[in-house]
């Protein structure tokens, strides 16, 4: 089952995020912010912040899964790892945890990362994969309970495609959630410089009714 939520973060939450995105690799600790952002101006300001933020080169999917024509050229993305191997890896962790943990009913995080995939002349579907291959904390016994949430930072003509044919367009401030065992793929875009998403894998708390 895929859950879709549009306008996921409020203007206040968007302002908190953008003001915490510090190019000096440190997050703001003050709760007082002068600048206010919303869905109209958030994206353009975030792009400026990204110009001086550390990202590293990764493959998108293993070469054996890649569905594009030339994996040596197009199977690449920039990533900023926020949480992995049971430990925060970035000063952005406290910001992401504050914005998403309660809303997503988090028991524990498995992995959090920012992904940038640059535009191409045509849409490329990278390759179907699952998000359960990350190192899972020892406390987790039931890997089937891992969830994936994808938060879309910018609107573009790329999308997330599931193996069952379901397609979710990249729309700014949209969040989708699904079982991490569901095979899916991201894509490139052609109408914006890049796609920027926040990929979150986690174990949710069991609902009171479960």
C-alpha positions, 0 to 999 in steps of 0.5 A: 500500500502506498500512502501519498500526502501533499503539502506535507510540511507547513510553512513554519516547518519549511522555514525551520528546515531552510534556515537550518541548512547551513553551508558550514555543515552546522545546523542552527540551534536557535528557534528564532528565524528571521526568514520565512519560506513557503512552497512558492519560494522554498525551492529556489532558496534551497538550491542556493543552499545546496551549492555549498553543502557536501554531497558525494558521488554514488551509484543509483542502483547496482549495475546489474539492475540498471535499466538505462543504456549506459550505466557508466555515464547515467547510473550516478547520483549525488548523496548526502548521508544523514543517518546510517548504521545506527548512527547520525552521519550529518548535522542535518540529522537533528533537523530531519528527526524533528520534522519527520519522526513524530509525523511518521511514528518512528520507532527507529531510523534505518537510513536517511539520505538526500539524493540529487539526480541530474536531468537528462535529455530523456527520462531514464528509469534507473532500475527496480530495487527495494530499500531493505538492503541497508544494515538494519539495527540488531534490535530489528527482527522483523525486516518486513516492518521496515517502511520507506518514505520519500519526500520530494523537494522540487516539482519536475517531470520525473517520478517514482515508479513501482513494479506494479505499474503505480507511478507517483509524480515528483511534486514539491512538498509531497511525501509518499510512504510504502513498505520497503520491500516494494520494488520501485525505481526513481527517474531522471527529469528533463524540465529541471536541473535535477530531482532532489528527494529525501529518502527515509527508511525506518521502523514505525511504532506499532499502532494501538490497534495492531 
